Structures are given as C-alpha cells and as structure tokens.
C-alpha cells in the first residue's frame, strides 16, 4: 500500500530495521509500529527501490467502522 495511507504508523525506536541511503530499504523486516508500539509493517522508501508499505498479515487485519 502507499505509505501515505497509513499516517499513524511510526518508525521503531532507534530507527530499528530502517537502514538505507535515503530511507529504509525494507529488506531488514518490520520497521514501522502502530501508536501502541507494536511492530506491524515494513516501509520500503530508499532512493533505489519502490516507495511502498507492506503490512504484516499476521499482525494486522481489516475492519469497518
């Protein structure tokens, strides 16, 4: 999904798993957390690859309000 569609997600403490040149490469695993602090997604946003967010299917689910 597009990272702008999940604006509440924040980097893990100390930018864990977010190594990259211009942003996280996304190849080190989960690097974004929900407001409660649980790691739930991987952001790939480095200058040489895609700009996308992958939600962990084990830790996330869809619901309607």
Secondary structure, DSSP 8 states (H G I E B T S, - for coil): --GGG-TT-EE-GGGTT---SSS--S-SS--EE-TTS-EEEEEE--TTS--EEEE-TTT------
